[in-house]
Amino acid sequence: MCSFISPATSSIVAPSLSTIARDLHITNNVEQQMVLSIAYLGYAVGLLLFGQLSEVFGRLYVMHAANILRLIFNVACGVSGNAASLITCRFCAGVVGCAPLAISGGVLSDIWRAEERGAAFSMYALVPLLGSALGPVAGGFITERTSWRWSFYAAAMMDGAIQLLSIACLRETYAPTLLQKQARQARKATGNEDLRAEGEDLPTSIAEIMRKGFVRPCMLLATQPIVQVLAIYMAYVYGLAILVLSSFTSLWTATYHESIGTAGLNYIALGMGYIAGTQICALFNDRAYRALKARAGGIGRPEFRIPLMLPSSIMVPAGLLLYGWAGQAHIHWAVPDLGAAIFAAGVEVLTQCVQTYLVDAYSQCAASALSAASTLRYLAGFTFPMFAPNVYRTLDYGWGNSLLALLALGLGLPAPLLLWFKGQALRERSSIAANE
């Protein structure tokens, strides 16, 4: 739920961008799009910080603190009186809102074995994307019936409800933190101050935490070809997802002449696509891994996560083409929605395959590998929406999406083939990656 509510509150303003621009006198298209996309820049910053914080202070306390801060910043967004204050508060909300996304992958690796992670990551990868898709559905109707400010107040209320559930239900999962807690209890019970858990006496200054949080993911991006390939591809596809998210409302209000509330309902198509992608991975990801592992004599390899990447590399451009050309031709609303759903399913399948591959390939530094890839994708999520209005104004939805789809296909087919045939060799050359 924490991983759902943060993206939902980030995207809830998507249908309201034109209304916000009118009320706050925003005349620049880039600045208008930044009201939405600045949260993803905050995600990129927060991702590098909160993963390391959770490994020092534990997953639980970091999650609680971030949830409370997100609530505060969402209220601040609601009372903002100008574009600068709104964008600043949105950025801060994005930084702290990234905590569940930065920590959840580590929680899953704390709990599940490699051959079980596919199903777990299916839900983990679905929830943030589903939140991004369904947030605008609520935001459209809230803005239509009240004002855009109540979108942020509603987000803060949801934050409060989730925080109460978190206090009641969440438990610590990080083994070193649990061991340190046991060591403290043992010292208290025995009076023996020499009892220490591994890592308990390591420095915990904020400067050192930030240094580790930024240096290790950057090192992986700079030195690991596997991380580079997957990070670039996932960043492009995620950037497309946020671009579609930011421009979706304008298609329905300008071309199909729907109200903001009705236009927001079309985001359900994206949500349905994400759910379909999750079901595809839930059915086939672990099953393919186990079958290939059995064929290899019981030896598992991260490359066994790759087969599903190939259909996703076709689904993403195919969905974009159908959505773009059907929307431009003003065909029945169900057709561009179908294209958007196919696109979203491809994004979901790709996201899950990449994340499980990175966790398997870099098991000793899985959090840093995921942070490296996710930081790039959130930077893409920040930048892509800002050029969307110019792309569609110049090329319209048909040719604009055709260009984006061609680039997606050019990245999507070579990446999984490269890793399938060369992934093991690349891992064997690395001192960091896992090897059989």
C-alpha positions in Angstrom: 0.0 0.0 0.0 2.9 2.4 0.7 4.3 1.7 -2.7 0.8 2.4 -4.2 0.0 5.6 -2.5 3.2 7.4 -3.3 3.0 7.2 -7.1 -0.8 7.7 -6.9 -0.3 11.0 -5.1 2.5 12.0 -7.5 0.3 11.5 -10.6 -3.0 12.7 -9.1 -2.5 16.1 -10.7 -2.1 14.9 -14.3 -5.7 15.7 -15.3 -5.5 19.1 -13.5 -2.4 20.6 -15.2 -4.3 23.0 -17.4 -6.5 24.1 -14.4 -3.4 24.6 -12.2 -1.7 26.6 -15.0 -4.7 28.9 -15.3 -5.1 29.5 -11.6 -1.3 30.0 -10.9 -0.8 32.0 -14.2 1.7 29.5 -15.7 2.1 30.3 -19.4 5.1 28.1 -20.2 4.4 24.6 -21.3 7.6 23.2 -19.8 6.8 24.8 -16.4 3.3 23.4 -16.6 4.5 19.9 -17.2 7.1 20.3 -14.5 4.3 20.5 -11.9 3.8 16.8 -12.6 7.2 15.6 -13.5 9.3 17.4 -10.8 8.1 14.6 -8.4 10.0 12.1 -10.4 13.2 14.2 -10.1 12.5 14.0 -6.3 12.2 10.2 -6.7 15.7 10.1 -8.4 17.2 11.9 -5.4 15.3 10.0 -2.7 16.1 6.7 -4.2 19.8 7.1 -3.7 19.3 8.2 -0.1 16.6 6.0 1.4 18.0 2.6 0.4 21.2 3.4 2.4 19.2 4.9 5.3 17.2 1.7 5.6 20.4 -0.4 5.8 21.6 1.7 8.7 18.4 2.5 10.7 16.2 -0.4 9.4 13.4 -0.5 6.9 10.6 0.2 9.4 11.6 3.5 11.0 12.7 5.0 7.7 9.3 4.1 6.1 7.4 5.6 9.0 9.3 8.9 8.9 9.0 9.2 5.1 5.3 8.6 5.2 4.7 11.4 7.7 6.9 13.8 5.7 5.0 13.0 2.5 1.8 13.9 4.2 3.2 17.2 5.3 4.5 18.2 1.9 1.2 17.2 0.2 -0.7 19.6 2.4 1.9 22.2 1.6 1.3 21.6 -2.1 -2.4 22.2 -1.5 -1.9 25.6 0.0 0.7 26.8 -2.5 0.0 30.2 -3.9 2.4 30.3 -6.9 4.1 28.0 -9.3 7.5 28.2 -7.5 6.2 27.0 -4.1 4.1 24.3 -5.7 7.0 22.9 -7.7 9.3 23.1 -4.7 6.8 21.2 -2.5 6.2 18.7 -5.2 9.9 18.0 -5.4 10.2 17.5 -1.6 7.1 15.3 -1.6 8.8 13.2 -4.4 12.1 12.9 -2.4 10.4 11.5 0.7 7.7 9.7 -1.3 10.4 7.6 -2.9 11.2 5.8 0.3 8.7 2.9 -0.1 9.9 2.4 -3.7 13.5 2.4 -2.6 13.0 0.1 0.4 10.4 -2.4 -1.0 12.9 -4.2 -3.3 15.1 -4.8 -0.3 12.2 -6.1 1.8 11.4 -8.6 -0.9 15.0 -9.8 -1.1 14.9 -10.1 2.7 12.0 -12.5 2.5 12.0 -14.6 -0.7 14.4 -17.0 -2.3 15.5 -16.5 -6.0 13.1 -19.1 -7.4 10.2 -17.4 -5.6 11.0 -13.8 -6.3 9.2 -13.6 -9.6 5.7 -13.8 -8.1 6.7 -11.4 -5.3 8.2 -8.9 -7.8 5.1 -9.2 -9.9 3.1 -7.5 -7.2 5.9 -5.2 -6.2 6.4 -3.9 -9.8 2.6 -3.6 -10.4 1.7 -1.5 -7.4 3.7 1.7 -8.2 2.6 1.6 -11.8 -1.0 0.9 -10.9 -0.8 3.8 -8.5 0.4 6.1 -11.2 -2.4 5.0 -13.5 -5.3 5.3 -10.9 -4.2 8.5 -9.2 -5.4 10.6 -12.2 -8.8 8.9 -12.1 -9.4 10.3 -8.7 -7.7 13.6 -9.5 -9.9 14.2 -12.5 -13.2 14.0 -10.6 -11.8 15.8 -7.5 -10.7 18.7 -9.7 -14.0 18.8 -11.6 -16.2 18.8 -8.5 -14.0 20.9 -6.1 -10.6 22.3 -7.0 -7.1 21.0 -7.8 -6.1 21.8 -4.3 -8.3 19.1 -2.9 -6.4 16.6 -4.9 -3.4 17.3 -2.6 -5.6 17.3 0.5 -7.1 14.0 -0.5 -3.6 12.7 -1.1 -2.6 13.8 2.4 -5.7 12.0 3.9 -4.7 8.8 2.1 -1.1 9.2 3.4 -2.5 9.5 6.9 -4.6 6.4 6.5 -1.7 4.4 5.1 0.5 5.5 7.9 -1.9 4.2 10.5 -2.0 0.9 8.7 1.8 0.8 8.5 2.1 1.4 12.3 -0.3 -1.5 12.9 0.9 -4.0 10.3 4.5 -3.4 9.2 7.4 -5.2 10.9 11.2 -5.0 10.5 12.6 -7.4 7.9 16.3 -6.3 7.5 18.4 -9.1 9.1 21.3 -6.8 10.4 18.8 -4.5 12.1 17.1 -7.5 13.8 20.4 -8.9 14.9 21.4 -5.5 16.3 18.2 -5.4 18.2 18.8 -8.8 19.7 22.3 -7.8 20.6 21.0 -4.8 22.5 18.5 -6.9 24.3 21.3 -9.4 25.2 23.5 -6.7 26.6 20.7 -5.4 28.7 19.8 -8.9 30.0 23.4 -10.0 30.7 25.2 -6.8 31.4 27.9 -7.9 28.9 28.7 -4.8 26.9 31.0 -6.8 24.6 28.1 -8.5 22.8 27.8 -6.8 19.4 26.1 -7.7 16.2 28.0 -7.4 12.9 28.0 -3.8 11.6 26.6 -2.3 14.8 29.6 -0.1 15.4 29.9 1.2 11.9 29.6 5.0 11.4 26.1 6.3 10.8 26.6 10.0 9.9 24.3 11.4 7.4 27.2 12.5 5.2 28.6 8.9 5.1 25.2 7.5 4.4 24.7 9.9 1.5 28.2 9.2 0.2 27.5 5.5 0.1 24.1 6.0 -1.4 25.4 8.0 -4.3 28.7 6.4 -4.9 27.8 2.7 -5.1 24.9 3.1 -7.7 27.1 5.5 -9.7 29.9 3.0 -9.6 27.7 0.2 -10.9 26.4 2.4 -13.7 29.9 3.4 -14.6 31.5 -0.1 -14.5 28.8 -2.7 -15.1 27.7 -3.2 -18.7 24.7 -5.3 -17.6 23.4 -2.4 -15.4 24.1 0.1 -18.2 22.1 -1.8 -20.8 19.1 -2.5 -18.6 19.1 0.9 -17.0 19.1 2.8 -20.3 16.3 0.6 -21.8 14.2 0.7 -18.7 14.7 4.5 -18.4 13.5 5.0 -21.9 10.4 2.9 -21.5 9.5 4.4 -18.1 10.0 7.9 -19.6 7.5 6.9 -22.3 5.1 5.7 -19.6 5.2 9.1 -17.8 5.0 10.9 -21.1 1.8 9.1 -21.9 0.6 9.7 -18.4 1.2 13.5 -18.7 -0.3 13.9 -22.2 -3.3 11.4 -21.9 -5.7 14.0 -20.6 -5.1 16.4 -23.4 -6.0 13.8 -26.0 -9.4 13.2 -24.4 -10.2 16.8 -23.6 -9.0 18.4 -26.8 -9.6 15.7 -29.4 -12.6 13.8 -27.9 -14.0 16.8 -26.0 -14.5 15.0 -22.8 -14.7 16.7 -19.4 -11.7 16.4 -17.0 -13.5 13.9 -14.8 -14.5 11.7 -17.8 -11.1 12.0 -19.4 -9.6 10.8 -16.1 -11.5 7.5 -16.5 -9.4 6.6 -19.5 -6.4 6.1 -17.1 -8.2 2.9 -16.1 -7.0 1.5 -19.4 -3.4 2.0 -18.3 -4.2 0.3 -14.9 -5.8 -2.6 -16.7 -2.7 -3.0 -18.9 -0.4 -3.0 -15.8 -2.6 -5.7 -14.2 -2.5 -7.8 -17.4 1.3 -7.4 -17.4 1.5 -8.6 -13.8 -0.6 -11.7 -14.6 1.6 -12.5 -17.5 4.7 -12.4 -15.3 3.0 -14.2 -12.4 2.1 -17.1 -14.8 5.3 -17.3 -16.7 8.3 -15.6 -15.0 9.0 -18.1 -12.2 7.7 -21.0 -14.4 10.2 -20.2 -17.1 13.0 -19.7 -14.5 12.3 -23.1 -13.0 12.0 -24.9 -16.3 15.3 -23.4 -17.6 17.0 -24.1 -14.3 15.9 -27.8 -14.5 17.1 -28.0 -18.1 20.5 -26.6 -16.9 20.9 -29.4 -14.3 19.4 -27.5 -11.4 21.7 -24.5 -11.7 19.9 -21.1 -11.9 21.1 -18.2 -13.9 19.8 -14.6 -14.0 19.5 -14.9 -17.7 16.6 -17.2 -17.2 14.6 -14.0 -16.5 15.1 -12.8 -20.0 12.6 -14.7 -22.2 9.7 -12.5 -21.2 11.6 -9.4 -22.2 11.2 -10.2 -25.9 7.4 -10.0 -26.0 7.5 -6.9 -23.9 9.8 -5.2 -26.5 7.1 -5.8 -29.1 4.1 -4.8 -26.9 5.5 -1.4 -26.0 5.9 0.0 -29.5 2.7 -1.8 -30.8 0.6 -0.2 -28.0 2.1 3.2 -28.7 1.3 2.9 -32.4 -2.3 1.8 -31.9 -2.9 4.5 -29.2 -1.3 7.3 -31.3 -2.9 6.6 -34.7 -6.3 5.7 -33.3 -6.4 8.9 -31.2 -5.3 11.1 -34.1 -8.0 9.6 -36.4 -10.6 10.1 -33.6 -11.6 6.4 -33.7 -13.9 5.2 -30.9 -12.4 5.8 -27.5 -12.0 2.1 -26.9 -9.3 1.7 -29.6 -6.7 4.2 -28.2 -7.5 2.9 -24.7 -6.7 -0.6 -26.0 -3.4 0.6 -27.4 -2.6 2.3 -24.1 -3.4 -0.9 -22.2 -1.1 -3.0 -24.5 1.6 -0.4 -24.0 1.2 -0.5 -20.2 1.3 -4.3 -20.1 4.6 -4.2 -22.0 6.0 -1.7 -19.6 4.9 -3.9 -16.6 6.4 -7.1 -18.0 9.7 -5.3 -18.8 9.9 -3.7 -15.4 9.4 -7.0 -13.6 11.9 -8.9 -15.7 14.6 -6.2 -15.4 14.2 -5.9 -11.6 14.3 -9.7 -11.0 17.3 -10.0 -13.3 19.2 -7.3 -11.4 18.4 -8.8 -8.0 19.6 -12.3 -9.2 22.7 -10.9 -11.0 23.8 -8.6 -8.2 22.5 -10.4 -5.1 25.1 -9.0 -2.8 24.3 -5.4 -3.8 20.8 -5.8 -5.1 19.6 -2.5 -3.5 22.4 -0.5 -5.2 21.8 -2.2 -8.6 18.1 -1.4 -8.4 18.9 2.1 -7.3 21.2 2.6 -10.3 18.6 1.5 -12.8 15.7 3.2 -11.1 17.5 6.5 -10.7 17.9 6.7 -14.5 14.3 5.8 -15.1 13.1 8.5 -12.7 15.3 11.1 -14.4 13.7 10.0 -17.7 10.3 10.3 -16.0 11.2 13.9 -15.1 12.5 15.0 -18.5 10.2 13.1 -21.0 6.9 14.9 -20.2 8.5 18.3 -20.7 9.0 17.7 -24.5 5.7 15.9 -25.0 3.6 19.0 -25.9 6.1 20.0 -28.6 6.4 16.5 -30.0 2.6 16.1 -30.3 2.1 19.7 -31.5 4.7 19.2 -34.3 4.0 15.5 -35.3 0.5 14.9 -33.8 -0.2 11.7 -32.0 0.3 9.4 -34.9 3.7 10.3 -36.2 4.8 11.4 -32.7 4.1 8.0 -31.3 5.6 6.3 -34.4 8.9 8.0 -33.7 8.8 7.0 -30.0 7.8 3.4 -30.9 10.7 3.1 -33.4 13.2 4.1 -30.8 11.6 1.7 -28.3 11.9 -1.1 -30.8 15.6 -0.2 -31.5 16.4 -0.5 -27.9 14.0 -3.3 -26.9 15.1 -6.1 -29.3 18.9 -5.9 -28.9 19.0 -5.6 -25.1 17.5 -8.9 -24.1 19.3 -10.7 -27.0 22.7 -9.3 -25.9 22.1 -10.4 -22.3 20.8 -13.8 -23.2 24.0 -14.6 -25.2 26.6 -12.5 -23.4 25.1 -12.0 -19.9 27.0 -14.9 -18.2 30.3 -13.8 -19.8 29.7 -10.3 -18.6 29.0 -11.5 -15.1 32.1 -13.7 -15.0 34.2 -10.7 -15.9 32.7 -8.7 -13.0 34.0 -8.9 -9.4 30.5 -7.7 -8.2 28.0 -9.7 -10.1 26.8 -13.2 -8.9 28.4 -16.2 -10.6 27.5 -19.8 -10.5 
